[in-house]
Amino acid sequence: MSKINNINRRKFLEIFGGCGCGLLIASCTTAPITERKQLKLLPESTLNRQAAQIYENVKKKTKLSDDKNQLEEIIEIGSKIENAVSAYFDSINKKDPTYNFQWEYILVDNDKIKNAWCMPGGKIAVYTGILEITKNKHGLAAVMGHEIAHAVAKHSIERASRALILNVGTAAIDIFSGGAISRTQRTTGVDVAGMLRTFGIDNPFGRKQETEADYLGLIFSSLAGYDIRESVKIWERMKEANKGQEPPEWMSTHPSSLRRIESLKKWIPEIIVKYPPIKMVS
């Protein structure tokens, strides 16, 4: 039996190694501005299309706010950031990462959720609960800049691509360990592979993306003419609102509020000088 297993492992390694290298060579790109290496195995058009469908369902099934003035402010802030992003990449003679976005904004009526998000392709939602944290247009621009940065940096595509690789990788580890992971899971009822992946790979990678979005979000908000110093106050208010109930950082996909505050304070002086409000070509 062990001889057969050895043959299977070698065959798997040959196939996985050959296919994997081909995919990696063809699909390695870099994130805008930060130049961090990224893996993208899935077509952006597919994720954008799926995101648009999900967004339509959210609009149908979620209670939207009837506060037109607040929604108009969200759209105004978003439009300024949109235009600033496009103008910046045009100014440095690089392809605009948002050239194929179909921007759209909704305000969700939910005071309990202190959040906002941006799907691939520029589909944005802001929850009324976050407004007590943002307080003003500069704070709201900081939050929206962060969420838009996720889409600009193609983080969803990267996560989906990594998931494909990790699913194959988990199977490979189980084969190479002679099925030890599977046996442990059956015996103890504990998803060992899942825990290793969550705390050892997914969470650290999630924190890396969040940190990158914090950095890029500051840049985009600054380019759009907003006071990015307000971002520090946002996370101070968020920290207070959480009342010390944040999970340990290693258990989370997000950096702690304290770490974010420290990073923002370090980045802000440089970004204000290096990425001042960009002049729009009319």
C-alpha positions as a printed Julia matrix, in Angstrom:
282×3 Matrix{Float64}:
   0.0    0.0     0.0
   2.83   2.44    0.9
   4.44   1.81   -2.5
   1.18   2.74   -4.25
   0.9    5.84   -2.07
   4.45   6.86   -2.95
   3.69   6.51   -6.65
   0.49   8.55   -6.24
   2.35  11.26   -4.34
   5.06  11.5    -7.01
   2.47  11.62   -9.78
   0.48  14.28   -7.94
   3.63  16.35   -7.4
   4.53  16.14  -11.09
   1.05  17.18  -12.23
   0.52  19.83   -9.57
   4.02  21.23   -9.99
   3.75  21.48  -13.76
   0.28  23.0   -13.81
   0.92  25.19  -10.8
   4.08  26.75  -12.21
   2.34  27.48  -15.49
  -0.53  29.21  -13.73
   1.75  31.18  -11.44
   3.98  32.44  -14.25
   0.98  33.49  -16.32
  -0.94  35.1   -13.49
   1.49  37.07  -11.31
   0.83  40.81  -11.36
   1.41  43.68   -8.95
  -0.94  45.86   -6.92
  -1.21  49.49   -8.04
   1.15  51.97   -6.33
   2.39  49.53   -3.65
   3.77  47.15   -6.32
   3.02  44.16   -4.07
   3.1   40.91   -6.05
  -0.35  39.4    -6.59
  -1.75  36.13   -7.88
  -4.76  36.43  -10.2
  -6.08  33.22  -11.74
  -9.66  34.31  -12.36
 -10.88  36.8   -14.99
 -11.89  40.17  -13.54
 -14.94  40.31  -15.82
 -16.37  37.18  -14.17
 -16.11  38.58  -10.64
 -17.47  41.96  -11.71
 -20.48  40.29  -13.29
 -21.13  38.15  -10.23
 -20.71  41.17   -7.94
 -23.24  43.17   -9.98
 -25.8   40.37   -9.61
 -25.25  40.13   -5.85
 -25.49  43.92   -5.56
 -28.89  43.89   -7.28
 -30.1   41.29   -4.77
 -28.83  43.42   -1.89
 -30.79  46.4    -3.22
 -33.95  44.32   -3.46
 -33.73  42.55   -0.1
 -32.14  45.22    2.11
 -33.86  48.26    3.58
 -32.37  51.32    1.93
 -32.29  54.71    3.63
 -34.58  57.44    2.36
 -32.12  60.14    3.48
 -31.5   61.67    0.06
 -29.13  64.34    1.34
 -26.86  61.76    2.94
 -26.91  59.59   -0.17
 -26.05  62.61   -2.31
 -23.05  63.32   -0.08
 -21.93  59.69   -0.45
 -22.24  59.91   -4.23
 -20.39  63.23   -4.29
 -17.51  61.87   -2.22
 -17.4   58.68   -4.26
 -17.38  60.58   -7.55
 -14.49  62.76   -6.42
 -12.48  59.69   -5.44
 -13.41  57.94   -8.71
 -12.19  60.88  -10.76
  -9.07  61.33   -8.64
  -8.07  57.68   -9.08
  -8.53  57.84  -12.87
  -6.73  61.19  -13.14
  -3.8   59.98  -11.06
  -3.13  56.88  -13.13
  -3.53  58.93  -16.3
  -0.98  61.43  -14.95
   1.64  58.7   -14.49
   0.83  57.09  -17.85
  -0.48  53.88  -16.37
  -3.67  51.98  -17.14
  -6.56  53.06  -14.94
  -7.5   50.03  -12.76
 -11.11  51.29  -12.72
 -11.56  51.73  -16.46
 -14.18  48.95  -16.58
 -16.0   49.84  -13.32
 -19.7   50.61  -13.29
 -19.82  52.75  -10.15
 -22.94  52.66   -8.0
 -23.78  53.73   -4.44
 -26.46  52.8    -1.9
 -27.09  53.82    1.71
 -28.35  50.9     3.79
 -30.69  51.77    6.66
 -29.08  49.85    9.52
 -27.75  51.74   12.53
 -26.4   48.6    14.18
 -23.86  47.86   11.45
 -20.83  50.14   11.45
 -19.52  49.24    8.06
 -19.21  49.98    4.35
 -18.01  47.86    1.46
 -17.1   48.01   -2.21
 -17.61  45.0    -4.45
 -15.5   44.3    -7.55
 -16.46  46.7   -10.31
 -17.28  49.62   -8.03
 -20.53  48.54   -6.34
 -20.54  50.4    -3.01
 -22.74  50.23    0.08
 -22.56  52.45    3.16
 -24.48  51.54    6.33
 -26.07  54.29    8.39
 -24.36  52.87   11.49
 -20.93  53.94   10.26
 -22.02  57.59   10.07
 -21.8   58.02   13.83
 -18.14  57.0    13.51
 -17.23  59.06   10.43
 -18.96  62.24   11.72
 -18.14  64.4     8.67
 -17.32  64.29    4.96
 -13.59  63.85    5.58
 -14.22  60.87    7.84
 -16.67  59.38    5.34
 -14.14  59.92    2.53
 -11.53  58.02    4.55
 -13.87  55.04    4.96
 -14.98  55.11    1.33
 -11.41  55.54    0.13
 -10.44  52.41    2.04
 -13.29  50.37    0.54
 -12.66  51.67   -2.96
  -9.0   50.75   -2.52
  -9.99  47.09   -2.08
 -11.66  47.17   -5.49
  -8.89  49.18   -7.17
  -6.26  46.73   -5.87
  -8.41  43.77   -7.05
  -8.32  42.16   -3.62
 -11.4   39.99   -4.27
  -9.81  38.48   -7.37
  -6.66  37.81   -5.4
  -8.57  36.12   -2.54
 -10.55  33.95   -4.94
  -7.38  32.94   -6.78
  -5.57  32.09   -3.56
  -8.55  30.0    -2.46
  -8.19  27.87   -5.61
  -4.51  27.29   -4.91
  -5.02  26.65   -1.2
  -7.78  24.09   -1.8
  -5.41  22.12   -4.02
  -2.58  22.72   -1.57
  -4.58  21.33    1.35
  -5.25  18.16   -0.63
  -1.55  17.94   -1.44
  -0.51  18.25    2.21
  -2.96  15.51    3.17
  -1.53  13.22    0.48
   2.07  13.95    1.49
   1.24  13.3     5.16
  -0.28   9.92    4.3
  -3.76  11.15    5.19
  -2.74  12.21    8.72
  -4.75  15.42    8.55
  -7.9   13.61    7.44
  -7.47  10.97   10.15
  -7.01  13.63   12.83
 -10.13  15.42   11.68
 -12.19  12.21   11.72
 -10.87  11.19   15.14
 -11.15  14.52   16.97
 -13.85  16.29   14.98
 -11.47  19.24   14.67
 -10.86  20.71   11.22
  -7.08  20.8    11.53
  -6.46  21.86    7.95
  -9.12  24.55    8.24
  -7.59  25.94   11.42
  -4.08  25.94    9.95
  -5.35  27.7     6.86
  -7.45  30.24    8.77
  -4.93  31.3    11.39
  -1.73  30.6     9.48
  -2.65  31.8     5.97
  -6.06  33.45    5.53
  -5.99  35.78    8.54
  -2.44  37.1     8.0
  -3.18  37.59    4.3
  -6.44  39.36    5.14
  -4.57  41.72    7.46
  -2.05  42.41    4.69
  -4.85  43.37    2.29
  -6.56  45.53    4.92
  -3.31  47.35    5.63
  -2.77  47.91    1.91
  -6.34  49.25    1.59
  -5.72  51.6     4.53
  -2.62  52.95    2.78
  -4.15  53.23   -0.7
  -7.36  54.65    0.76
  -5.39  57.51    2.31
  -3.77  58.21   -1.05
  -7.07  58.23   -2.93
  -8.79  60.43   -0.34
  -5.87  62.86   -0.38
  -5.87  62.99   -4.19
  -9.6   63.78   -4.04
  -8.96  66.75   -1.75
 -10.08  65.39    1.63
  -8.33  65.84    4.97
  -6.85  62.4     5.61
  -5.89  63.3     9.18
  -9.52  62.53   10.04
  -8.79  58.82    9.49
  -6.94  58.64   12.8
  -9.94  60.08   14.63
 -12.19  57.5    12.96
 -10.2   54.6    14.35
  -9.99  56.23   17.75
 -13.79  56.46   17.74
 -14.08  52.89   16.42
 -11.81  51.64   19.18
 -13.98  53.39   21.74
 -17.18  52.01   20.16
 -15.78  48.45   20.32
 -15.28  48.86   24.08
 -12.3   46.54   24.19
 -14.2   43.67   22.55
 -11.93  43.27   19.51
 -10.6   39.72   19.05
  -6.84  39.15   19.31
  -5.25  40.31   16.07
  -4.0   36.83   15.13
  -7.61  35.59   15.16
  -8.84  38.37   12.89
  -8.62  39.22    9.19
  -8.21  42.88   10.2
  -5.42  44.7    12.03
  -6.34  45.95   15.49
  -7.63  49.51   15.82
  -4.47  50.45   17.74
  -2.18  49.1    15.02
  -4.2   50.93   12.37
  -3.9   54.2    14.29
  -0.13  53.76   14.56
   0.2   53.01   10.83
  -2.02  55.92    9.77
  -0.04  58.38   11.89
   3.16  57.13   10.26
   1.84  57.36    6.68
  -0.15  60.6     6.75
   2.69  63.19    6.68
   4.36  61.52    3.7
   1.1   61.02    1.77
   0.0   64.64    2.25
   3.25  65.78    0.62
   3.56  63.07   -2.03
  -0.13  62.8    -3.08
  -1.69  66.28   -2.83
  -5.13  66.99   -4.38
  -4.86  66.25   -8.08
  -6.01  68.76  -10.68
  -8.83  67.42  -12.79
  -8.71  67.98  -16.53
 -12.09  69.39  -17.58
